[in-house]
Amino acid sequence: MKLIDFDGLFDVKLTQYMEENKNKYTEKQWEDIIPKLYKKFGDTYVAKVKCTPKEYYGKMTDSQLVETLSAHLKEDVPVPEFLCAEIETRGVTETLLPLLKGEDTQTAIYALNLIGDDARAYDTYFSILTEGRFDEDLRNDIVEVFKFHADAVKDRAYEAYKQGLASEYMLEILSRVKEKEDRVYEVLKTAFLSGDNVPMRASYLASYGDERALEMLLARIEDRTIGFVEFQELKYAIEALGGEYSEPRDFSEDKDYLAVEDAASRAVTSETETHRS
C-alpha cells in the first residue's frame, strides 16, 4: 500500500477553508472547528486514492496497517489519526508487539499507546522494565498500566523485585495492590526502612494503605536531620493512613524549602502584575 500524507492533504484543504472564512470565526472558535473538520475529512473522497481516508486504511490487512504505521514513523511522515483509529478498532496487539522489541523509542510509544492494557502485552512490558530498554518516560507509562492492574501482575512484580530487577518500578506497582498480603507489605516496609529514597517509598506505603506503617513513619518524621521534601512526604503518608503529625518544624535553612517559597513568591508577584495590567 502506498504511503499517503493525509494530514498534509488535510492541511491544504484547511488552509483554503480558513482563507475563505478568515473573518467568520475567532481564534477560540477555530480551535473547536478544526478537529471537527479533520473528523469530517476522514469520510471525504480523496481523488488521489480513489476513496476516503478511512476506507483507505479499512482495506488494509492487520500486518499492512502496522507496516504502514512503521513506515510513517521511519520516513517522518505525520501519522494520521485515521490509521491509529483503524488499528485500535482491530485490536491487533500481537501484530504490534514486534514494534516494542526494536530500539526506536517513538515507534515503541505509538505501539504502547495503541496496545494499552491488553494482557497479551504484559510479557513484553515486563521485559522492557527489567531490561531497562527505552527511556524513562516510556517505562513510566508501562508502570502506569500495571498500577491499574496491580493485583493481576503482583506475583510477577514481587518475583522481579526479589531478583533485584527494576526494583523501584516493582515497588511502585506493588504499592497499588488492593488485596492485602503480608509479603507485599513486608517488601514495602523493608524498602522504606532501608533508608534509600525515603520520600518515594513513604508514598508507596501511603498508596498501599496498611495502617501498620504508621509507627515507623512517625518514628522517621521525628528525625530532626531530614529535609523539607522528605518531611512533607512523610507527613502526607501519615495523614493518608489516618494518622496526624502537627509539631512545628523549622526549614528556613533548607534549600528545597527556600526554592518552594521563592517559586510561590514569584507566582504571587506575577499574578499581581497581571491584575494590575
C-alpha positions in Angstrom: 0.0 0.0 0.0 1.3 3.5 -0.9 2.2 5.8 2.0 -0.1 8.8 1.9 0.3 12.0 3.9 -3.4 12.5 4.7 -2.5 15.1 7.3 -0.7 17.1 4.6 -3.7 16.9 2.3 -6.0 18.0 5.1 -3.7 21.0 5.8 -4.1 22.1 2.2 -7.9 21.9 2.4 -7.8 23.6 5.9 -5.7 26.5 4.6 -8.1 27.1 1.8 -11.2 26.8 4.1 -9.6 29.2 6.6 -8.8 31.7 3.9 -12.4 31.6 2.7 -13.7 32.1 6.2 -11.0 34.2 7.8 -13.3 36.8 9.2 -16.0 34.5 10.2 -14.6 32.8 13.3 -12.5 33.8 16.3 -9.3 32.0 17.2 -11.1 30.2 20.0 -13.8 29.1 17.6 -11.2 27.8 15.2 -9.8 25.6 18.0 -13.2 23.8 18.2 -13.9 23.8 14.4 -10.6 22.3 13.2 -10.9 18.9 15.0 -14.5 18.6 13.6 -13.2 19.4 10.1 -10.5 16.7 10.5 -13.0 14.2 11.6 -15.2 15.0 8.5 -12.1 14.7 6.3 -11.9 11.1 7.2 -15.1 10.4 5.3 -14.2 12.7 2.4 -13.4 11.2 -1.0 -9.8 11.8 -1.9 -9.2 11.5 -5.7 -5.5 10.6 -5.2 -6.5 7.3 -3.5 -10.0 7.0 -5.1 -11.6 6.5 -1.6 -11.9 8.2 1.8 -9.0 8.1 4.3 -11.0 5.8 6.5 -11.7 3.4 3.6 -8.1 3.5 2.5 -7.0 2.0 5.9 -10.1 -0.1 6.2 -8.9 -2.1 3.1 -5.6 -3.0 4.7 -4.8 -6.2 6.4 -3.6 -6.1 10.0 0.0 -6.5 9.1 -0.3 -3.8 6.4 -1.7 -1.4 8.9 1.3 -2.0 11.3 3.8 -1.8 8.4 2.2 1.5 7.3 2.5 2.9 10.8 6.2 1.9 10.9 6.8 3.5 7.5 5.2 6.7 8.6 7.5 6.9 11.6 10.6 5.8 9.8 10.1 8.3 6.9 8.9 11.1 9.3 5.5 11.4 7.6 2.8 12.5 10.0 0.7 9.6 11.3 -3.0 10.2 10.5 -5.4 9.6 13.3 -7.5 7.5 10.9 -4.6 5.0 10.7 -4.4 4.8 14.5 -8.2 4.5 14.8 -8.3 1.6 12.4 -5.5 -0.2 14.3 -7.3 0.4 17.6 -10.6 -0.9 16.2 -8.9 -4.1 15.0 -7.2 -4.8 18.4 -4.1 -6.1 16.6 -1.9 -6.4 19.7 0.1 -9.4 18.6 0.9 -7.7 15.3 2.0 -4.6 17.2 4.2 -6.3 19.7 7.3 -6.5 17.5 7.4 -2.7 17.5 8.1 -2.9 21.2 11.1 -5.2 20.6 13.1 -2.8 18.5 15.2 0.1 19.5 13.2 3.1 18.2 11.5 4.9 21.1 8.9 6.8 19.0 7.7 3.6 17.4 7.5 1.9 20.8 5.5 4.8 22.2 3.0 4.5 19.4 2.7 0.7 19.9 2.3 1.1 23.6 -0.5 3.7 23.2 -2.3 1.5 20.7 -2.0 -1.7 22.8 -2.8 -0.1 26.1 -3.6 -2.5 28.9 -4.1 -5.6 26.7 -2.8 -8.5 28.9 -1.2 -10.1 25.8 1.5 -7.4 26.0 2.4 -7.9 29.7 5.3 -10.2 29.0 6.8 -7.6 26.7 6.1 -4.8 29.1 7.8 -6.6 31.9 10.8 -7.3 29.7 11.1 -3.6 28.9 11.0 -2.7 32.6 13.5 -5.3 33.7 15.9 -4.9 30.8 15.9 -1.1 31.1 15.1 -0.7 27.4 13.8 2.6 26.1 13.7 5.9 28.0 12.2 6.5 31.5 9.1 8.2 30.1 8.0 5.1 28.2 8.8 2.8 31.2 6.8 5.1 33.4 3.9 4.7 31.0 4.1 0.9 31.4 4.2 1.2 35.1 1.0 3.3 35.0 -0.7 0.4 33.1 0.5 -2.1 35.7 -0.6 0.1 38.6 -4.2 -0.1 37.3 -3.9 -3.9 37.2 -1.5 -4.4 40.1 -3.4 -7.4 41.6 -3.2 -9.2 38.2 0.6 -8.7 38.0 1.6 -8.7 41.7 3.3 -12.2 41.6 5.5 -11.2 38.7 6.3 -7.8 40.3 7.1 -9.5 43.6 9.4 -12.0 42.0 11.2 -9.4 39.9 11.7 -7.3 43.0 13.2 -10.2 44.9 15.6 -10.8 42.0 16.6 -7.1 42.1 15.1 -6.3 38.7 13.8 -2.8 38.2 13.2 -2.6 42.0 11.8 0.9 42.2 9.3 0.2 39.4 8.2 -3.0 41.1 7.7 -1.3 44.4 5.5 1.3 42.7 3.4 -1.4 41.2 3.1 -3.4 44.4 2.0 -0.3 46.3 -1.2 -0.4 44.2 -2.2 -3.9 45.1 -5.7 -3.9 46.6 -5.9 -7.4 48.0 -3.6 -7.0 51.0 -0.9 -9.6 51.6 1.8 -9.7 54.3 4.5 -10.4 51.7 3.7 -7.3 49.8 3.6 -5.2 53.0 6.9 -6.6 54.2 8.6 -5.7 50.9 7.3 -2.1 51.0 8.2 -1.9 54.7 11.7 -3.3 54.3 12.3 -0.9 51.3 11.3 2.1 53.4 13.4 1.1 56.4 16.5 0.7 54.2 16.7 4.5 54.2 17.0 4.7 50.5 14.7 7.1 48.5 12.6 7.7 51.6 10.2 10.2 50.2 9.2 8.0 47.3 9.0 4.9 49.5 6.9 6.7 52.1 4.5 7.5 49.2 4.3 3.7 48.4 3.3 3.0 51.9 0.6 5.7 51.7 -0.7 4.2 48.4 -0.7 0.7 49.8 -2.9 1.8 52.8 -1.7 -0.5 55.6 -2.1 1.3 58.9 0.7 -0.8 60.4 3.1 1.5 58.6 2.1 4.5 60.8 4.5 3.6 63.6 7.6 3.6 61.5 6.5 6.7 59.6 6.0 8.6 62.8 9.4 7.4 64.1 11.1 8.6 60.9 9.4 12.1 60.8 10.8 12.8 64.3 14.3 12.7 62.9 15.5 16.3 63.0 18.1 15.8 60.3 15.5 15.1 57.5 14.9 17.8 54.9 11.8 19.6 53.8 10.9 17.3 50.9 11.2 14.1 53.0 9.2 15.7 55.8 6.4 16.7 53.5 6.1 13.2 52.0 6.2 11.6 55.4 3.6 13.9 56.7 1.4 13.2 53.7 1.8 9.4 54.2 1.0 9.6 57.9 -2.2 11.6 57.1 -3.1 9.2 54.3 -3.0 6.3 56.7 -5.3 8.1 59.2 -2.5 9.5 61.5 -1.5 13.0 62.4 1.7 15.0 62.9 1.4 18.7 63.8 4.6 19.5 65.6 6.1 22.7 64.1 9.4 22.3 62.2 11.8 25.0 61.0 13.1 24.5 57.5 14.1 28.1 56.9 17.7 27.0 56.1 16.6 24.1 53.8 17.4 24.7 50.1 14.3 22.9 48.9 12.0 24.8 51.2 13.6 28.1 50.1 13.1 27.1 46.4 9.4 26.4 47.0 9.0 29.7 48.9 10.7 31.6 46.1 8.6 30.0 43.5 5.4 30.8 45.4 6.5 34.4 45.9 7.2 34.7 42.2 3.8 33.3 41.3 2.1 35.8 43.6 4.1 38.7 42.1 3.3 37.6 38.6 -0.4 37.3 39.4 -0.5 40.7 41.0 1.2 42.3 38.0 -1.2 40.6 35.6 -4.2 42.0 37.6 -2.6 45.5 37.5 -2.1 45.4 33.8 
